[in-house]
Structure formats: structure tokens, C-alpha cells
């Protein structure tokens, strides 16, 4: 994975966002060349551009995905660092004042876990409450 690819959410989560109704213009899209091989192409993309291409999925950036959850579902989230001097720096996420009880070794791990939790909440598989905005 190159540095630019790290800006985009993974294929599997992009697919889940599509199922939740994500359809904003993105800077890239994921596609499959073979069943197991997924690759990202960086190019301004929209649902219309990808229509009729079943192996192409919009690839939002992390910031775009988090913004979408804020605007569509009023779900506020952020990553916070453990700044205690006596322990190694770790991270956890917070969604609407609900703090995850897991500490992650890297910011990126916490960010990925937060995105997965947001998807779980919207799908209804979690006890955290939310209100769907404008729906």
C-alpha cells in the first residue's frame, strides 16, 4: 500500500458505506481485477461515473467518511490520545460522548475501529443511540 492509498478507507468498508447509501463524489474508487485483488485508482469519481461497473466502489477518504456520518446521521466522533507520562502513547475513540474502552497502539488503528463502529451503529447492531438526520 502506498502513502496515498492510506488516505482512503479500505475496500470492505467502502462497500459497507455504499450499502448504507454513501454516494458522494470521491477522489478515487476501488476496483477488482481478480476476485481477491483489490486496487485503488485515484481519479475524481461519482456514482454516475461508476454506474454499470459492478466491480467498482467509490473510495472516500477517512475525513470524507467521518463527515458523511456527521451530516447524514448526526454522529460526532473523534480520536483521543492517552497523554499519561508513565505509559506508552495509545489512542481511543469517542462517538457522541460514548468512549470506546479499548486503547489502540496507533491513531490509524483507532480511526479504523471508530469507522467500523459507526457502520455498526447505523446498521442497528449496537446499543449506542443515534438520530438519523434529515431522513
C-alpha positions, 0 to 999 in steps of 0.5 A, spaced: 500 500 500 502 506 498 502 513 502 496 515 498 492 509 498 492 510 506 488 516 505 482 512 503 478 507 507 479 500 505 475 496 500 470 492 505 468 498 508 467 502 502 462 497 500 459 497 507 458 505 506 455 504 499 450 499 502 448 504 507 447 509 501 454 513 501 454 516 494 458 522 494 463 524 489 470 521 491 477 522 489 478 515 487 474 508 487 476 501 488 476 496 483 477 488 482 481 485 477 481 478 480 476 476 485 481 477 491 485 483 488 483 489 490 486 496 487 485 503 488 485 508 482 485 515 484 481 519 479 475 524 481 469 519 481 461 519 482 456 514 482 454 516 475 461 515 473 461 508 476 454 506 474 454 499 470 461 497 473 459 492 478 466 491 480 467 498 482 466 502 489 467 509 490 473 510 495 472 516 500 477 518 504 477 517 512 475 525 513 470 524 507 467 518 511 467 521 518 463 527 515 458 523 511 456 520 518 456 527 521 451 530 516 447 524 514 446 521 521 448 526 526 454 522 529 460 526 532 466 522 533 473 523 534 480 520 536 483 521 543 490 520 545 492 517 552 497 523 554 499 519 561 507 520 562 508 513 565 505 509 559 506 508 552 502 513 547 495 509 545 489 512 542 481 511 543 475 513 540 469 517 542 462 517 538 457 522 541 460 522 548 460 514 548 468 512 549 470 506 546 474 502 552 479 499 548 486 503 547 489 502 540 497 502 539 496 507 533 491 513 531 490 509 524 488 503 528 483 507 532 480 511 526 479 504 523 475 501 529 471 508 530 469 507 522 467 500 523 463 502 529 459 507 526 457 502 520 455 498 526 451 503 529 447 505 523 446 498 521 442 497 528 447 492 531 449 496 537 446 499 543 449 506 542 443 511 540 443 515 534 438 520 530 438 519 523 438 526 520 434 529 515 431 522 513 
